[in-house]
Amino acid sequence: MEVIMNKIKVSLAMVLIGTMLQGMEFKAADKINLDGVFTDDLAALGGEISVKGEIGGNLFLMGGEIDFQGEARNSVYLFGGELVLGGLSWKNTYLFGGDVVVIGKVHGDLNIFAGSITVDKDAEIYGMVRIRAGDVILDGQIEGPVNVKAGNVILRGVINNDVSIDGKNIIRESGSLITGKYTADELDDDRTFRDMNRHHRRGFSLAFFISSLLIGLLWHRLFPETLARSGVLIQAKTVSMTLWGMLYVIAIPIVAVILMVGLVTIPVSVLLLAIYAFSIFLGQFPLALLIGNLIGRNSEAFSKNYLPLVTGMIILYIALKIPVLNAFIIGFWIISGFGSVCFAIVNERKQRRSHTPGISANSEKTEQNKG
């Protein structure tokens, strides 16, 4: 019964995410400055993004450098390499990045997943704080409970609630004030390793997501037709792509093992296995593109640039963090996504081969008619 209820909750959450993304305003450019007032949900994709305006709806930003100094009246989602959260956020805030600095006010909960996190002395957070990172400096004023799992943690400032910290090195400076219950657990290397393994089993890491996104954007840039065809195949021929994927998943390793019997064919076998693994990795992109296209099917602006792929990957990444969906999505990714990639590539090569003789035959007939 509990599993069924969890699935219902997850399904409702995915529908809610899809509904939010479907009617929002989109912007994409190398440099984006968001000034003024935006009443609806807003999403932006760019290299450098600066926000100084007022956002009435939910805010989704993805870029290399993001500087938020505006006011957000609904939830905030920031994905990037370097993030600065200033200004004012009235609802829950989610930050995913390499280096994150918080200097503003957050009235909702603050969730941060990053390599390095600094909560500045001027920061004010009134909701719960949840942090997963490598290095953390926690300063400022925090009114809600704090939960931190990190490598190195430095505590400063004032926390008027309970604090729970798991870390390798935990330093509580003399100026730090904690009015609630304080629990600190310094982990040794072995326990840290086990804890990291448990964390990674819940879903893919941010580093994997960012690297996947870059490769996906590169594929979209170089071979947009092949990627689009793969996404269409999953939607139009789901059963066929699943069967093709199962065939490829089983057959290719068998062929590779057979090739290892001969000394000369061992390099070919190794190359085949490398291509096999990389093709499975590519299987996530048609699936992400399909999700993005389904969400933005009623929005003409959504189909421009890389927004369907990026949006689909964000939702896919979030869904992979949910234990109930994790195994199902990975299975569908490996089988159907992998099958659509292989089928699209093989089918494209067949089409090129079939077109070449036709062209030469037509040219011969033209020459005969001229004669």
C-alpha positions in Angstrom: 0.0 0.0 0.0 2.8 2.4 0.9 4.5 1.7 -2.5 1.3 2.4 -4.3 0.9 5.7 -2.4 4.5 6.7 -3.2 3.9 6.0 -6.9 0.7 8.2 -6.8 2.6 11.0 -5.1 5.5 10.7 -7.7 3.0 10.7 -10.6 1.2 13.8 -9.2 4.6 15.5 -8.7 5.6 14.8 -12.4 2.3 16.1 -13.6 2.7 19.2 -11.5 6.2 19.8 -12.9 5.0 19.3 -16.5 2.1 21.7 -15.9 4.5 24.4 -14.5 6.9 24.1 -17.4 4.2 24.0 -20.1 3.0 27.6 -19.8 6.1 29.5 -18.9 8.2 32.1 -20.7 11.5 31.0 -22.2 14.7 32.9 -22.9 18.0 31.5 -24.4 21.2 33.5 -25.2 24.9 33.7 -24.4 24.2 36.6 -22.0 20.9 37.2 -20.4 19.8 40.1 -18.2 16.4 39.7 -16.5 15.2 43.1 -15.4 11.7 44.4 -15.0 8.7 42.5 -13.8 7.7 39.0 -15.0 4.3 37.8 -13.8 4.4 34.2 -15.2 6.8 31.3 -14.7 10.2 32.0 -16.3 13.0 29.8 -17.6 16.3 30.9 -19.1 19.3 29.1 -20.6 22.6 30.9 -21.2 26.3 31.2 -20.5 25.9 34.2 -18.1 22.6 35.0 -16.5 21.9 38.1 -14.3 18.6 38.6 -12.5 17.7 42.0 -11.0 13.9 42.0 -11.7 10.9 40.7 -10.0 9.7 37.2 -10.8 6.0 36.5 -10.0 6.0 32.8 -10.9 8.5 29.9 -10.6 12.0 30.6 -11.8 14.2 28.0 -13.7 17.7 29.1 -14.6 20.6 27.1 -16.2 23.9 28.6 -17.1 27.6 28.8 -16.6 27.4 31.8 -14.2 24.2 32.8 -12.5 23.9 36.0 -10.4 20.5 36.4 -8.8 19.9 39.8 -7.2 16.2 40.2 -7.8 13.0 39.1 -6.1 11.3 35.8 -6.6 7.8 35.3 -5.3 7.6 31.6 -6.0 10.0 28.6 -6.1 13.5 29.1 -7.5 15.6 26.4 -9.3 19.2 27.3 -10.3 21.6 25.0 -12.2 25.1 26.2 -13.0 28.8 26.3 -12.5 29.0 29.4 -10.3 25.9 30.5 -8.5 25.3 33.7 -6.4 21.9 33.9 -4.6 21.3 37.4 -3.4 18.1 39.4 -3.4 15.0 37.9 -1.9 13.3 34.5 -2.4 9.9 34.1 -0.8 9.4 30.4 -1.3 11.6 27.2 -1.5 14.9 27.5 -3.3 16.9 24.8 -5.0 20.6 25.3 -6.0 22.6 22.9 -8.0 26.2 24.0 -8.9 29.9 23.9 -8.6 30.5 27.0 -6.4 27.5 28.4 -4.6 27.4 31.7 -2.6 24.3 32.7 -0.6 24.1 36.4 0.4 20.4 37.2 0.2 17.2 36.4 2.1 15.2 33.1 1.7 11.9 32.9 3.4 11.2 29.3 2.4 13.4 26.2 2.6 16.9 26.3 1.1 18.3 23.1 -0.6 21.8 23.1 -2.0 23.8 20.4 -3.8 27.2 21.7 -4.9 31.0 21.3 -4.7 31.7 24.3 -2.5 29.0 26.3 -0.6 29.4 29.6 1.3 26.4 31.0 3.2 27.6 34.6 3.8 27.3 36.6 7.1 24.6 38.8 5.5 22.4 35.9 4.5 19.1 35.4 6.2 17.2 32.0 5.9 13.9 31.5 7.6 13.1 28.0 6.4 14.9 24.6 6.7 18.4 24.3 5.3 19.5 21.1 3.6 23.1 20.9 2.2 25.0 18.2 0.3 28.5 19.4 -0.7 32.3 19.0 -0.5 33.2 22.2 1.5 30.7 24.3 3.5 31.0 27.6 5.3 27.8 28.3 7.2 27.3 31.8 8.4 24.6 34.4 8.6 21.2 34.0 10.4 19.2 30.8 10.0 15.8 30.3 11.7 14.9 26.8 10.5 16.5 23.4 11.2 19.8 22.6 9.4 21.0 19.3 8.0 24.4 19.1 6.4 26.4 16.3 4.8 29.8 17.4 3.5 33.5 16.9 3.7 34.7 20.0 5.5 32.3 22.2 7.5 32.9 25.5 9.2 30.1 26.8 11.4 29.7 30.6 12.1 26.7 32.9 12.6 23.5 32.2 14.4 21.2 29.2 14.0 18.0 29.4 16.1 17.0 25.8 15.6 18.4 22.2 15.6 21.6 21.4 13.7 22.7 18.0 12.4 26.0 17.7 10.6 27.9 14.7 9.1 31.3 15.6 7.8 35.0 14.6 7.7 36.2 17.8 9.3 33.8 19.9 11.4 34.9 23.2 12.9 32.6 25.3 15.1 34.1 28.7 15.6 33.8 30.7 18.8 31.3 33.2 17.3 28.8 30.5 16.3 25.5 30.4 18.2 23.1 27.4 18.1 20.0 27.7 20.2 18.6 24.2 19.4 19.9 20.7 19.6 23.4 20.3 18.0 24.5 17.0 16.6 27.8 16.6 14.8 29.3 13.3 13.5 32.8 13.4 12.2 33.1 10.5 9.7 36.3 8.6 9.0 37.4 7.8 5.5 35.6 4.4 5.4 32.3 5.7 6.7 32.5 8.7 4.4 33.1 6.3 1.5 30.1 4.1 2.5 27.9 7.2 2.9 29.0 8.5 -0.5 28.0 5.1 -2.0 24.6 5.3 -0.4 24.2 8.8 -1.7 25.1 7.8 -5.3 22.8 4.9 -5.3 19.9 7.3 -4.8 20.6 8.8 -8.2 23.2 10.3 -10.4 25.6 12.9 -9.2 25.5 16.6 -10.3 28.9 16.1 -12.0 27.4 13.3 -14.1 24.4 15.5 -14.9 26.5 18.4 -16.1 28.8 16.3 -18.2 25.8 14.5 -19.7 24.2 17.8 -20.5 27.3 19.1 -22.3 27.6 15.9 -24.4 23.8 16.1 -25.1 24.1 19.7 -26.3 27.1 18.8 -28.4 25.2 15.9 -30.1 22.2 18.3 -30.6 24.6 20.8 -32.3 26.4 18.3 -34.5 23.8 15.7 -35.4 20.3 17.2 -34.7 18.5 15.0 -37.1 19.8 11.8 -35.6 18.9 12.9 -32.1 15.4 14.0 -33.2 14.8 10.7 -35.0 15.8 8.8 -31.9 13.3 10.7 -29.8 10.5 10.2 -32.3 11.3 6.4 -32.5 10.8 6.0 -28.7 7.4 7.7 -28.8 6.1 6.2 -32.1 7.6 2.7 -31.8 8.0 2.1 -28.0 7.6 -1.7 -28.2 9.8 -2.1 -31.2 12.6 0.1 -29.7 12.4 -1.9 -26.5 12.8 -5.2 -28.4 15.6 -3.8 -30.5 17.3 -2.5 -27.3 17.0 -5.9 -25.6 18.5 -7.5 -28.7 21.4 -5.1 -28.8 22.0 -5.3 -25.0 22.3 -9.1 -25.1 23.9 -9.6 -28.5 26.7 -7.1 -28.5 28.5 -8.5 -25.4 28.2 -12.0 -26.8 29.8 -10.9 -30.1 32.5 -9.1 -28.1 33.3 -12.2 -26.1 33.5 -14.4 -29.3 35.9 -11.9 -30.8 38.2 -12.1 -27.8 39.0 -15.7 -28.7 41.2 -14.6 -31.5 44.4 -12.6 -30.7 44.0 -10.4 -33.7 40.3 -9.6 -33.0 40.9 -8.6 -29.3 41.3 -4.8 -30.2 38.1 -5.0 -32.2 36.3 -6.6 -29.2 37.5 -3.9 -26.9 36.5 -1.2 -29.3 33.1 -2.8 -29.7 32.5 -2.8 -25.9 33.6 0.8 -25.7 31.1 1.8 -28.4 28.5 -0.4 -26.6 29.0 1.4 -23.3 29.0 4.9 -25.0 25.8 4.1 -26.9 24.0 3.1 -23.7 25.2 6.4 -22.2 23.7 8.2 -25.3 20.3 6.5 -24.6 19.4 9.2 -22.0 19.2 12.0 -24.6 16.4 10.6 -26.8 14.4 9.9 -23.6 15.1 13.5 -22.3 14.2 15.0 -25.7 10.9 13.0 -25.7 10.0 14.4 -22.2 10.9 17.9 -23.3 8.8 17.7 -26.5 5.8 16.3 -24.6 5.9 19.2 -22.1 6.3 21.9 -24.8 4.2 20.4 -27.5 1.7 23.3 -27.2 4.4 26.1 -27.1 6.0 27.1 -30.4 8.7 29.1 -28.5 9.6 26.0 -26.5 10.8 24.1 -29.5 13.5 26.6 -30.4 17.2 26.2 -29.4 18.0 23.5 -26.9 15.2 24.0 -24.4 13.3 20.7 -25.0 16.5 18.7 -24.4 17.6 20.7 -21.4 14.2 20.7 -19.8 13.8 17.0 -20.4 17.2 16.3 -18.8 16.4 18.4 -15.8 13.1 16.4 -15.2 14.9 13.1 -15.9 17.6 14.0 -13.4 15.0 14.9 -10.8 13.1 11.7 -11.4 16.3 9.7 -11.0 16.6 11.1 -7.5 13.3 9.4 -6.6 13.8 5.8 -5.4 10.4 4.7 -6.7 11.2 5.7 -10.3 15.0 5.2 -10.3 15.1 1.6 -11.4 12.3 1.9 -13.9 13.8 5.0 -15.6 17.3 3.4 -15.8 15.8 0.3 -17.3 13.9 2.2 -19.9 17.0 4.3 -20.6 19.2 1.3 -21.1 16.8 -0.7 -23.2 14.5 1.7 -25.1 16.9 4.7 -25.3 19.8 2.5 -26.3 17.6 0.7 -28.8 16.4 3.9 -30.4 20.0 5.3 -30.7 21.3 2.1 -32.4 18.3 1.8 -34.6 18.5 5.4 -35.7 22.2 5.2 -36.5 21.9 1.9 -38.4 18.8 3.1 -40.3 20.5 6.3 -41.3 23.5 4.4 -42.7 21.1 2.1 -44.7 19.3 5.2 -46.1 22.6 6.7 -47.2 23.7 3.5 -48.9 20.3 3.1 -50.7 20.4 6.7 -51.9 23.9 6.5 -53.4 23.2 3.7 -56.1 19.9 5.5 -56.9 21.8 8.7 -57.7 24.4 6.9 -59.9 21.6 5.0 -61.7 19.7 8.2 -62.5 22.8 9.9 -63.7 23.5 6.9 -66.1 20.0 7.1 -67.5 20.4 10.8 -68.1 23.6 10.2 -70.0 21.9 7.5 -72.1 19.0 9.8 -72.9 21.4 12.5 -74.0 23.2 10.1 -76.3 
